[in-house]
Amino acid sequence: MDELSLEQVYQEGLEERVIAYIADQNNLSYEKAMSIYYHSKMANKIHEGKEDIQYLDYKVLAELIKETEPELFD
């Protein structure tokens, strides 16, 4: 497995953990948490690897989404 493939697998797992954490911590359905995540600016940063943000803990990323984009939780 090459480096690009490993990075993709890592990011997919990270996305799943962030979404599950958002759902759990905010008492939301998994579908609503997915919508929040994929509509967030953070999701784009993670996907693009901007500022190496994808290496932060998934709980930190979920909290950052809630703090910086609270409108997504309405």
Distance bins in CASP14 RR format, pairs under 12 A and 6 or more apart:
PFRMAT RR
TARGET T0000
AUTHOR 0000-0000-0000
RMODE 2
METHOD distances of the structure
MODEL  1
1 7 0 0 0 0 0 1 0 0 0 0 0
1 8 0 0 0 0 1 0 0 0 0 0 0
1 9 1 0 0 1 0 0 0 0 0 0 0
1 10 0 0 0 0 0 1 0 0 0 0 0
2 8 0 0 0 0 1 0 0 0 0 0 0
2 9 0 0 0 0 0 1 0 0 0 0 0
3 9 0 0 0 0 0 1 0 0 0 0 0
3 10 0 0 0 0 0 1 0 0 0 0 0
4 10 0 0 0 0 0 1 0 0 0 0 0
4 11 0 0 0 0 0 1 0 0 0 0 0
5 11 0 0 0 0 0 1 0 0 0 0 0
5 12 0 0 0 0 0 1 0 0 0 0 0
6 12 0 0 0 0 0 1 0 0 0 0 0
6 13 0 0 0 0 0 1 0 0 0 0 0
7 13 0 0 0 0 0 1 0 0 0 0 0
7 14 0 0 0 0 0 1 0 0 0 0 0
7 46 0 0 0 0 0 1 0 0 0 0 0
7 47 0 0 0 0 0 1 0 0 0 0 0
7 48 0 0 0 0 0 1 0 0 0 0 0
7 49 0 0 0 0 1 0 0 0 0 0 0
7 52 0 0 0 0 0 1 0 0 0 0 0
7 54 0 0 0 0 1 0 0 0 0 0 0
7 55 0 0 0 0 0 1 0 0 0 0 0
8 14 0 0 0 0 0 1 0 0 0 0 0
8 15 0 0 0 0 0 1 0 0 0 0 0
8 46 0 0 0 0 0 1 0 0 0 0 0
8 47 0 0 0 0 0 1 0 0 0 0 0
8 49 0 0 0 0 0 1 0 0 0 0 0
8 54 0 0 0 0 0 1 0 0 0 0 0
9 15 0 0 0 0 0 1 0 0 0 0 0
9 16 0 0 0 0 0 1 0 0 0 0 0
10 16 0 0 0 0 0 1 0 0 0 0 0
10 17 0 0 0 0 0 1 0 0 0 0 0
10 46 0 0 0 0 0 1 0 0 0 0 0
10 47 0 0 0 0 0 1 0 0 0 0 0
10 49 0 0 0 0 0 1 0 0 0 0 0
10 54 1 0 0 1 0 0 0 0 0 0 0
10 55 0 0 0 0 1 0 0 0 0 0 0
10 58 0 0 0 0 0 1 0 0 0 0 0
11 17 0 0 0 0 0 1 0 0 0 0 0
11 18 0 0 0 0 0 1 0 0 0 0 0
11 43 0 0 0 0 0 1 0 0 0 0 0
11 45 0 0 0 0 0 1 0 0 0 0 0
11 46 1 0 0 1 0 0 0 0 0 0 0
11 47 1 0 0 1 0 0 0 0 0 0 0
11 48 0 0 0 0 0 1 0 0 0 0 0
11 49 0 0 0 0 1 0 0 0 0 0 0
11 53 0 0 0 0 0 1 0 0 0 0 0
11 54 1 0 1 0 0 0 0 0 0 0 0
11 55 0 0 0 0 0 1 0 0 0 0 0
11 58 0 0 0 0 0 1 0 0 0 0 0
11 61 0 0 0 0 0 1 0 0 0 0 0
12 18 0 0 0 0 0 1 0 0 0 0 0
12 19 0 0 0 0 0 1 0 0 0 0 0
12 46 0 0 0 0 0 1 0 0 0 0 0
12 47 0 0 0 0 0 1 0 0 0 0 0
12 54 0 0 0 0 0 1 0 0 0 0 0
13 19 0 0 0 0 1 0 0 0 0 0 0
13 20 0 0 0 0 1 0 0 0 0 0 0
13 21 0 0 0 0 0 1 0 0 0 0 0
13 46 0 0 0 0 0 1 0 0 0 0 0
13 54 0 0 0 0 0 1 0 0 0 0 0
13 58 0 0 0 0 1 0 0 0 0 0 0
13 61 0 0 0 0 0 1 0 0 0 0 0
14 20 0 0 0 0 0 1 0 0 0 0 0
14 21 0 0 0 0 0 1 0 0 0 0 0
14 37 0 0 0 0 0 1 0 0 0 0 0
14 42 0 0 0 0 0 1 0 0 0 0 0
14 43 0 0 0 0 0 1 0 0 0 0 0
14 45 0 0 0 0 0 1 0 0 0 0 0
14 46 1 0 0 1 0 0 0 0 0 0 0
14 47 0 0 0 0 0 1 0 0 0 0 0
14 49 0 0 0 0 0 1 0 0 0 0 0
14 53 0 0 0 0 0 1 0 0 0 0 0
14 54 1 0 0 1 0 0 0 0 0 0 0
14 55 0 0 0 0 1 0 0 0 0 0 0
14 56 0 0 0 0 1 0 0 0 0 0 0
14 57 0 0 0 0 1 0 0 0 0 0 0
14 58 1 0 1 0 0 0 0 0 0 0 0
14 59 0 0 0 0 0 1 0 0 0 0 0
14 60 0 0 0 0 0 1 0 0 0 0 0
14 61 1 0 0 1 0 0 0 0 0 0 0
14 62 0 0 0 0 0 1 0 0 0 0 0
15 21 0 0 0 0 0 1 0 0 0 0 0
15 22 0 0 0 0 0 1 0 0 0 0 0
15 33 0 0 0 0 0 1 0 0 0 0 0
15 34 0 0 0 0 1 0 0 0 0 0 0
15 36 0 0 0 0 0 1 0 0 0 0 0
15 37 1 0 0 1 0 0 0 0 0 0 0
15 38 0 0 0 0 1 0 0 0 0 0 0
15 40 0 0 0 0 0 1 0 0 0 0 0
15 42 0 0 0 0 0 1 0 0 0 0 0
15 43 1 0 0 1 0 0 0 0 0 0 0
15 44 0 0 0 0 0 1 0 0 0 0 0
15 46 1 0 0 1 0 0 0 0 0 0 0
15 47 0 0 0 0 1 0 0 0 0 0 0
15 54 0 0 0 0 1 0 0 0 0 0 0
15 58 0 0 0 0 1 0 0 0 0 0 0
15 61 0 0 0 0 1 0 0 0 0 0 0
15 62 0 0 0 0 0 1 0 0 0 0 0
15 65 0 0 0 0 0 1 0 0 0 0 0
16 22 0 0 0 0 0 1 0 0 0 0 0
16 23 0 0 0 0 0 1 0 0 0 0 0
16 30 0 0 0 0 1 0 0 0 0 0 0
16 33 0 0 0 0 0 1 0 0 0 0 0
16 34 0 0 0 0 1 0 0 0 0 0 0
16 37 0 0 0 0 1 0 0 0 0 0 0
16 58 0 0 0 0 1 0 0 0 0 0 0
16 62 0 0 0 0 0 1 0 0 0 0 0
17 23 0 0 0 0 0 1 0 0 0 0 0
17 24 0 0 0 0 0 1 0 0 0 0 0
17 25 0 0 0 0 0 1 0 0 0 0 0
17 33 0 0 0 0 0 1 0 0 0 0 0
17 37 0 0 0 0 0 1 0 0 0 0 0
17 46 0 0 0 0 0 1 0 0 0 0 0
17 54 0 0 0 0 0 1 0 0 0 0 0
17 56 0 0 0 0 0 1 0 0 0 0 0
17 57 0 0 0 0 1 0 0 0 0 0 0
17 58 1 1 0 0 0 0 0 0 0 0 0
17 59 0 0 0 0 1 0 0 0 0 0 0
17 60 0 0 0 0 0 1 0 0 0 0 0
17 61 0 0 0 0 1 0 0 0 0 0 0
17 62 0 0 0 0 1 0 0 0 0 0 0
18 24 0 0 0 0 0 1 0 0 0 0 0
18 25 0 0 0 0 0 1 0 0 0 0 0
18 30 0 0 0 0 0 1 0 0 0 0 0
18 33 0 0 0 0 1 0 0 0 0 0 0
18 34 0 0 0 0 1 0 0 0 0 0 0
18 36 0 0 0 0 1 0 0 0 0 0 0
18 37 1 0 1 0 0 0 0 0 0 0 0
18 38 0 0 0 0 0 1 0 0 0 0 0
18 40 0 0 0 0 1 0 0 0 0 0 0
18 42 0 0 0 0 1 0 0 0 0 0 0
18 43 0 0 0 0 1 0 0 0 0 0 0
18 45 0 0 0 0 0 1 0 0 0 0 0
18 46 1 0 0 1 0 0 0 0 0 0 0
18 47 0 0 0 0 0 1 0 0 0 0 0
18 53 0 0 0 0 0 1 0 0 0 0 0
18 54 0 0 0 0 0 1 0 0 0 0 0
18 56 0 0 0 0 1 0 0 0 0 0 0
18 57 0 0 0 0 1 0 0 0 0 0 0
18 58 1 0 1 0 0 0 0 0 0 0 0
18 59 0 0 0 0 1 0 0 0 0 0 0
18 60 0 0 0 0 1 0 0 0 0 0 0
18 61 1 0 1 0 0 0 0 0 0 0 0
18 62 1 0 1 0 0 0 0 0 0 0 0
18 63 0 0 0 0 1 0 0 0 0 0 0
18 64 0 0 0 0 1 0 0 0 0 0 0
18 65 1 0 0 1 0 0 0 0 0 0 0
18 66 0 0 0 0 0 1 0 0 0 0 0
19 25 0 0 0 0 0 1 0 0 0 0 0
19 26 0 0 0 0 0 1 0 0 0 0 0
19 28 0 0 0 0 1 0 0 0 0 0 0
19 29 0 0 0 0 0 1 0 0 0 0 0
19 30 1 0 0 1 0 0 0 0 0 0 0
19 31 0 0 0 0 1 0 0 0 0 0 0
19 32 0 0 0 0 1 0 0 0 0 0 0
19 33 1 0 1 0 0 0 0 0 0 0 0
19 34 1 0 1 0 0 0 0 0 0 0 0
19 35 0 0 0 0 1 0 0 0 0 0 0
19 36 0 0 0 0 1 0 0 0 0 0 0
19 37 1 0 1 0 0 0 0 0 0 0 0
19 38 0 0 0 0 1 0 0 0 0 0 0
19 39 0 0 0 0 0 1 0 0 0 0 0
19 40 0 0 0 0 0 1 0 0 0 0 0
19 42 0 0 0 0 0 1 0 0 0 0 0
19 43 0 0 0 0 1 0 0 0 0 0 0
19 46 0 0 0 0 0 1 0 0 0 0 0
19 58 0 0 0 0 1 0 0 0 0 0 0
19 61 0 0 0 0 0 1 0 0 0 0 0
19 62 0 0 0 0 1 0 0 0 0 0 0
19 65 0 0 0 0 0 1 0 0 0 0 0
20 26 0 0 0 0 0 1 0 0 0 0 0
20 28 0 0 0 0 0 1 0 0 0 0 0
20 29 0 0 0 0 0 1 0 0 0 0 0
20 30 1 0 0 1 0 0 0 0 0 0 0
20 33 1 0 0 1 0 0 0 0 0 0 0
20 34 0 0 0 0 1 0 0 0 0 0 0
20 37 0 0 0 0 1 0 0 0 0 0 0
20 58 0 0 0 0 1 0 0 0 0 0 0
20 59 0 0 0 0 0 1 0 0 0 0 0
20 62 0 0 0 0 1 0 0 0 0 0 0
21 28 0 0 0 0 0 1 0 0 0 0 0
21 30 0 0 0 0 0 1 0 0 0 0 0
21 33 0 0 0 0 1 0 0 0 0 0 0
21 36 0 0 0 0 0 1 0 0 0 0 0
21 37 0 0 0 0 1 0 0 0 0 0 0
21 57 0 0 0 0 1 0 0 0 0 0 0
21 58 1 0 1 0 0 0 0 0 0 0 0
21 59 1 0 1 0 0 0 0 0 0 0 0
21 60 0 0 0 0 1 0 0 0 0 0 0
21 61 0 0 0 0 1 0 0 0 0 0 0
21 62 1 0 1 0 0 0 0 0 0 0 0
21 63 0 0 0 0 1 0 0 0 0 0 0
21 64 0 0 0 0 0 1 0 0 0 0 0
21 65 0 0 0 0 1 0 0 0 0 0 0
21 66 0 0 0 0 0 1 0 0 0 0 0
22 28 1 0 0 1 0 0 0 0 0 0 0
22 29 0 0 0 0 0 1 0 0 0 0 0
22 30 0 0 0 0 1 0 0 0 0 0 0
22 31 0 0 0 0 0 1 0 0 0 0 0
22 32 0 0 0 0 1 0 0 0 0 0 0
22 33 1 0 1 0 0 0 0 0 0 0 0
22 34 0 0 0 0 1 0 0 0 0 0 0
22 35 0 0 0 0 1 0 0 0 0 0 0
22 36 1 0 1 0 0 0 0 0 0 0 0
22 37 1 0 0 1 0 0 0 0 0 0 0
22 38 0 0 0 0 0 1 0 0 0 0 0
22 39 0 0 0 0 0 1 0 0 0 0 0
22 40 0 0 0 0 1 0 0 0 0 0 0
22 42 0 0 0 0 0 1 0 0 0 0 0
22 43 0 0 0 0 0 1 0 0 0 0 0
22 58 0 0 0 0 1 0 0 0 0 0 0
22 59 0 0 0 0 1 0 0 0 0 0 0
22 61 0 0 0 0 1 0 0 0 0 0 0
22 62 1 0 1 0 0 0 0 0 0 0 0
22 63 0 0 0 0 1 0 0 0 0 0 0
22 64 0 0 0 0 0 1 0 0 0 0 0
22 65 1 0 0 1 0 0 0 0 0 0 0
22 66 1 0 0 1 0 0 0 0 0 0 0
22 69 0 0 0 0 0 1 0 0 0 0 0
22 72 0 0 0 0 1 0 0 0 0 0 0
22 73 0 0 0 0 1 0 0 0 0 0 0
23 29 1 0 0 1 0 0 0 0 0 0 0
23 30 1 0 1 0 0 0 0 0 0 0 0
23 31 0 0 0 0 1 0 0 0 0 0 0
23 32 1 0 0 1 0 0 0 0 0 0 0
23 33 1 1 0 0 0 0 0 0 0 0 0
23 34 0 0 0 0 1 0 0 0 0 0 0
23 35 0 0 0 0 0 1 0 0 0 0 0
23 36 0 0 0 0 1 0 0 0 0 0 0
23 37 0 0 0 0 1 0 0 0 0 0 0
23 62 0 0 0 0 1 0 0 0 0 0 0
23 73 0 0 0 0 0 1 0 0 0 0 0
24 30 0 0 0 0 1 0 0 0 0 0 0
24 32 0 0 0 0 0 1 0 0 0 0 0
24 33 0 0 0 0 1 0 0 0 0 0 0
24 58 0 0 0 0 0 1 0 0 0 0 0
24 59 0 0 0 0 0 1 0 0 0 0 0
24 62 0 0 0 0 1 0 0 0 0 0 0
25 33 0 0 0 0 1 0 0 0 0 0 0
25 36 0 0 0 0 0 1 0 0 0 0 0
25 58 0 0 0 0 0 1 0 0 0 0 0
25 59 0 0 0 0 1 0 0 0 0 0 0
25 62 1 0 0 1 0 0 0 0 0 0 0
25 63 0 0 0 0 1 0 0 0 0 0 0
25 65 0 0 0 0 0 1 0 0 0 0 0
25 66 0 0 0 0 1 0 0 0 0 0 0
25 73 0 0 0 0 0 1 0 0 0 0 0
26 32 0 0 0 0 1 0 0 0 0 0 0
26 33 1 0 0 1 0 0 0 0 0 0 0
26 36 0 0 0 0 1 0 0 0 0 0 0
26 37 0 0 0 0 0 1 0 0 0 0 0
26 62 0 0 0 0 1 0 0 0 0 0 0
26 63 0 0 0 0 0 1 0 0 0 0 0
26 65 0 0 0 0 0 1 0 0 0 0 0
26 66 1 0 0 1 0 0 0 0 0 0 0
26 70 0 0 0 0 0 1 0 0 0 0 0
26 72 0 0 0 0 0 1 0 0 0 0 0
26 73 1 0 0 1 0 0 0 0 0 0 0
26 74 0 0 0 0 0 1 0 0 0 0 0
27 33 0 0 0 0 0 1 0 0 0 0 0
27 73 0 0 0 0 0 1 0 0 0 0 0
28 34 0 0 0 0 1 0 0 0 0 0 0
28 35 0 0 0 0 1 0 0 0 0 0 0
28 36 1 0 0 1 0 0 0 0 0 0 0
28 37 0 0 0 0 0 1 0 0 0 0 0
28 62 0 0 0 0 0 1 0 0 0 0 0
28 66 0 0 0 0 0 1 0 0 0 0 0
28 72 0 0 0 0 0 1 0 0 0 0 0
28 73 0 0 0 0 1 0 0 0 0 0 0
28 74 0 0 0 0 0 1 0 0 0 0 0
29 35 0 0 0 0 1 0 0 0 0 0 0
29 36 0 0 0 0 0 1 0 0 0 0 0
30 36 0 0 0 0 0 1 0 0 0 0 0
30 37 0 0 0 0 0 1 0 0 0 0 0
31 37 0 0 0 0 0 1 0 0 0 0 0
31 38 0 0 0 0 0 1 0 0 0 0 0
32 38 0 0 0 0 0 1 0 0 0 0 0
32 39 0 0 0 0 0 1 0 0 0 0 0
32 72 0 0 0 0 1 0 0 0 0 0 0
32 73 0 0 0 0 1 0 0 0 0 0 0
32 74 0 0 0 0 0 1 0 0 0 0 0
33 39 0 0 0 0 0 1 0 0 0 0 0
33 40 0 0 0 0 0 1 0 0 0 0 0
33 43 0 0 0 0 0 1 0 0 0 0 0
33 62 0 0 0 0 1 0 0 0 0 0 0
33 65 0 0 0 0 0 1 0 0 0 0 0
33 66 0 0 0 0 0 1 0 0 0 0 0
33 72 0 0 0 0 0 1 0 0 0 0 0
33 73 0 0 0 0 1 0 0 0 0 0 0
34 40 0 0 0 0 0 1 0 0 0 0 0
34 43 0 0 0 0 0 1 0 0 0 0 0
34 72 0 0 0 0 0 1 0 0 0 0 0
35 43 0 0 0 0 0 1 0 0 0 0 0
35 65 0 0 0 0 0 1 0 0 0 0 0
35 72 1 0 0 1 0 0 0 0 0 0 0
35 73 0 0 0 0 0 1 0 0 0 0 0
35 74 0 0 0 0 0 1 0 0 0 0 0
36 42 0 0 0 0 1 0 0 0 0 0 0
36 43 0 0 0 0 1 0 0 0 0 0 0
36 62 0 0 0 0 1 0 0 0 0 0 0
36 65 1 0 0 1 0 0 0 0 0 0 0
36 66 0 0 0 0 1 0 0 0 0 0 0
36 69 0 0 0 0 1 0 0 0 0 0 0
36 70 0 0 0 0 0 1 0 0 0 0 0
36 71 0 0 0 0 1 0 0 0 0 0 0
36 72 1 0 1 0 0 0 0 0 0 0 0
36 73 1 0 0 1 0 0 0 0 0 0 0
36 74 0 0 0 0 1 0 0 0 0 0 0
37 43 1 0 1 0 0 0 0 0 0 0 0
37 44 0 0 0 0 0 1 0 0 0 0 0
37 45 0 0 0 0 0 1 0 0 0 0 0
37 46 0 0 0 0 1 0 0 0 0 0 0
37 47 0 0 0 0 0 1 0 0 0 0 0
37 58 0 0 0 0 0 1 0 0 0 0 0
37 61 0 0 0 0 1 0 0 0 0 0 0
37 62 0 0 0 0 1 0 0 0 0 0 0
37 64 0 0 0 0 0 1 0 0 0 0 0
37 65 1 0 0 1 0 0 0 0 0 0 0
37 66 0 0 0 0 0 1 0 0 0 0 0
37 69 0 0 0 0 0 1 0 0 0 0 0
37 72 0 0 0 0 1 0 0 0 0 0 0
37 73 0 0 0 0 0 1 0 0 0 0 0
38 44 0 0 0 0 1 0 0 0 0 0 0
38 46 0 0 0 0 0 1 0 0 0 0 0
38 47 0 0 0 0 1 0 0 0 0 0 0
38 65 0 0 0 0 0 1 0 0 0 0 0
38 69 0 0 0 0 0 1 0 0 0 0 0
38 72 0 0 0 0 1 0 0 0 0 0 0
39 65 0 0 0 0 1 0 0 0 0 0 0
39 69 0 0 0 0 1 0 0 0 0 0 0
39 71 0 0 0 0 1 0 0 0 0 0 0
39 72 1 0 1 0 0 0 0 0 0 0 0
39 73 0 0 0 0 0 1 0 0 0 0 0
39 74 0 0 0 0 0 1 0 0 0 0 0
40 46 0 0 0 0 1 0 0 0 0 0 0
40 47 0 0 0 0 0 1 0 0 0 0 0
40 53 0 0 0 0 0 1 0 0 0 0 0
40 61 0 0 0 0 1 0 0 0 0 0 0
40 62 0 0 0 0 1 0 0 0 0 0 0
40 64 0 0 0 0 1 0 0 0 0 0 0
40 65 1 0 1 0 0 0 0 0 0 0 0
40 66 0 0 0 0 1 0 0 0 0 0 0
40 67 0 0 0 0 0 1 0 0 0 0 0
40 68 0 0 0 0 1 0 0 0 0 0 0
40 69 1 0 1 0 0 0 0 0 0 0 0
40 70 0 0 0 0 0 1 0 0 0 0 0
40 71 0 0 0 0 0 1 0 0 0 0 0
40 72 1 0 0 1 0 0 0 0 0 0 0
40 73 0 0 0 0 0 1 0 0 0 0 0
41 47 0 0 0 0 0 1 0 0 0 0 0
41 48 0 0 0 0 0 1 0 0 0 0 0
41 50 0 0 0 0 1 0 0 0 0 0 0
41 53 0 0 0 0 0 1 0 0 0 0 0
41 61 0 0 0 0 0 1 0 0 0 0 0
41 64 0 0 0 0 1 0 0 0 0 0 0
41 65 0 0 0 0 1 0 0 0 0 0 0
41 68 1 0 0 1 0 0 0 0 0 0 0
41 69 1 0 0 1 0 0 0 0 0 0 0
41 71 0 0 0 0 0 1 0 0 0 0 0
41 72 0 0 0 0 1 0 0 0 0 0 0
42 48 0 0 0 0 0 1 0 0 0 0 0
42 49 0 0 0 0 0 1 0 0 0 0 0
42 50 0 0 0 0 1 0 0 0 0 0 0
42 51 0 0 0 0 0 1 0 0 0 0 0
42 53 1 0 0 1 0 0 0 0 0 0 0
42 54 0 0 0 0 1 0 0 0 0 0 0
42 56 0 0 0 0 1 0 0 0 0 0 0
42 58 0 0 0 0 0 1 0 0 0 0 0
42 60 0 0 0 0 0 1 0 0 0 0 0
42 61 1 0 0 1 0 0 0 0 0 0 0
42 62 0 0 0 0 1 0 0 0 0 0 0
42 63 0 0 0 0 0 1 0 0 0 0 0
42 64 1 0 0 1 0 0 0 0 0 0 0
42 65 1 0 1 0 0 0 0 0 0 0 0
42 66 0 0 0 0 1 0 0 0 0 0 0
42 67 0 0 0 0 0 1 0 0 0 0 0
42 68 1 0 0 1 0 0 0 0 0 0 0
42 69 1 0 0 1 0 0 0 0 0 0 0
42 72 0 0 0 0 1 0 0 0 0 0 0
43 49 0 0 0 0 0 1 0 0 0 0 0
43 50 0 0 0 0 0 1 0 0 0 0 0
43 53 0 0 0 0 0 1 0 0 0 0 0
43 54 0 0 0 0 0 1 0 0 0 0 0
43 61 0 0 0 0 1 0 0 0 0 0 0
43 62 0 0 0 0 0 1 0 0 0 0 0
43 64 0 0 0 0 0 1 0 0 0 0 0
43 65 0 0 0 0 1 0 0 0 0 0 0
43 69 0 0 0 0 0 1 0 0 0 0 0
43 72 0 0 0 0 0 1 0 0 0 0 0
44 50 1 0 0 1 0 0 0 0 0 0 0
44 51 0 0 0 0 0 1 0 0 0 0 0
44 53 0 0 0 0 0 1 0 0 0 0 0
44 54 0 0 0 0 0 1 0 0 0 0 0
44 65 0 0 0 0 0 1 0 0 0 0 0
44 69 0 0 0 0 0 1 0 0 0 0 0
45 51 1 0 0 1 0 0 0 0 0 0 0
45 52 0 0 0 0 1 0 0 0 0 0 0
45 53 1 0 1 0 0 0 0 0 0 0 0
45 54 1 0 0 1 0 0 0 0 0 0 0
45 55 0 0 0 0 0 1 0 0 0 0 0
45 56 0 0 0 0 0 1 0 0 0 0 0
45 61 0 0 0 0 1 0 0 0 0 0 0
45 64 0 0 0 0 1 0 0 0 0 0 0
45 65 0 0 0 0 0 1 0 0 0 0 0
45 68 0 0 0 0 0 1 0 0 0 0 0
45 69 0 0 0 0 0 1 0 0 0 0 0
46 52 0 0 0 0 0 1 0 0 0 0 0
46 53 1 0 1 0 0 0 0 0 0 0 0
46 54 1 0 1 0 0 0 0 0 0 0 0
46 55 0 0 0 0 1 0 0 0 0 0 0
46 56 0 0 0 0 1 0 0 0 0 0 0
46 58 0 0 0 0 1 0 0 0 0 0 0
46 60 0 0 0 0 0 1 0 0 0 0 0
46 61 1 0 0 1 0 0 0 0 0 0 0
46 62 0 0 0 0 0 1 0 0 0 0 0
46 64 0 0 0 0 0 1 0 0 0 0 0
46 65 0 0 0 0 0 1 0 0 0 0 0
47 53 0 0 0 0 0 1 0 0 0 0 0
47 54 0 0 0 0 1 0 0 0 0 0 0
48 54 0 0 0 0 1 0 0 0 0 0 0
49 55 0 0 0 0 1 0 0 0 0 0 0
49 56 0 0 0 0 0 1 0 0 0 0 0
50 56 0 0 0 0 0 1 0 0 0 0 0
51 64 0 0 0 0 0 1 0 0 0 0 0
53 60 0 0 0 0 1 0 0 0 0 0 0
53 61 1 0 0 1 0 0 0 0 0 0 0
53 64 0 0 0 0 1 0 0 0 0 0 0
53 65 0 0 0 0 0 1 0 0 0 0 0
53 68 0 0 0 0 0 1 0 0 0 0 0
54 60 0 0 0 0 0 1 0 0 0 0 0
54 61 0 0 0 0 1 0 0 0 0 0 0
55 61 0 0 0 0 1 0 0 0 0 0 0
56 62 0 0 0 0 1 0 0 0 0 0 0
56 63 0 0 0 0 1 0 0 0 0 0 0
56 64 1 0 0 1 0 0 0 0 0 0 0
56 65 0 0 0 0 0 1 0 0 0 0 0
57 63 0 0 0 0 1 0 0 0 0 0 0
57 64 0 0 0 0 0 1 0 0 0 0 0
58 64 0 0 0 0 0 1 0 0 0 0 0
58 65 0 0 0 0 0 1 0 0 0 0 0
59 65 0 0 0 0 0 1 0 0 0 0 0
59 66 0 0 0 0 0 1 0 0 0 0 0
60 66 0 0 0 0 0 1 0 0 0 0 0
60 67 0 0 0 0 0 1 0 0 0 0 0
60 68 0 0 0 0 0 1 0 0 0 0 0
61 67 0 0 0 0 0 1 0 0 0 0 0
61 68 0 0 0 0 0 1 0 0 0 0 0
61 69 0 0 0 0 0 1 0 0 0 0 0
62 68 0 0 0 0 0 1 0 0 0 0 0
62 69 0 0 0 0 0 1 0 0 0 0 0
62 72 0 0 0 0 0 1 0 0 0 0 0
62 73 0 0 0 0 0 1 0 0 0 0 0
63 69 0 0 0 0 0 1 0 0 0 0 0
63 70 0 0 0 0 0 1 0 0 0 0 0
63 73 0 0 0 0 0 1 0 0 0 0 0
64 70 0 0 0 0 0 1 0 0 0 0 0
64 72 0 0 0 0 0 1 0 0 0 0 0
65 71 0 0 0 0 0 1 0 0 0 0 0
65 72 1 0 0 1 0 0 0 0 0 0 0
65 73 0 0 0 0 1 0 0 0 0 0 0
66 72 0 0 0 0 1 0 0 0 0 0 0
66 73 1 0 0 1 0 0 0 0 0 0 0
66 74 0 0 0 0 0 1 0 0 0 0 0
67 73 0 0 0 0 0 1 0 0 0 0 0
END
